[in-house]
């Protein structure tokens, strides 16, 4: 049995027991991660939101595994240099490559979970409708940035695909793959935020 939602408090000056209208309550709805305290509509997440949450959690686990491998590679490099007196030539190259994957995937998840630094002075100074409009505009800019990053990094990857990393024997294009993936994810997560704002839903962070 579903429990009934608690009744919203009456606005100042309204008769006791009279709740705000649905339109007034909707105007107070803002997405999570913006630093704004607002009541959010209690709606079940749609398929696209669940898909984005799964992508974000997968990226987080890949980043964790990559970070562990990065620590192991750096530790082995230090051990080989100072103990074995034989520096492994591949350790530094694989470490730099792992840094790219860990940071780019983490940055993409940070866009979805609102983990990046933001300035909210202007947003908090606007009325609710203005806040939603500005947030949509911000996510549109981030979406365009992600799409452009994915596109131009793809062009760069194609231009260096015939070159090889000497110590690893793999194509130089692999250095641009993390940025391509991150650009696609940033685009998807920005669209998710825009849809959530329009539908007056909350984007729950992937780590919760």
ABEGO torsion letter per residue (X at the ends): XBBBBBBBBBBBGBBBGBBBBAAAAAAABBBBGAGBBBBBBBBBBBAAAAAAAAAAAAAAAAAAAAAAAAAAAAAAAAAAAAAAGBBBAAAAAAAAAAAAAAAAAAAAAAAAAGABBBBAAAAAABBAAAAAAAAAAAAAAAAAAAAAAAAAAAAAAAAAAABBBAAAGBBAAAAAAAAAAAAAAAAAAAAAAAAAAAAGBBBBBAAX
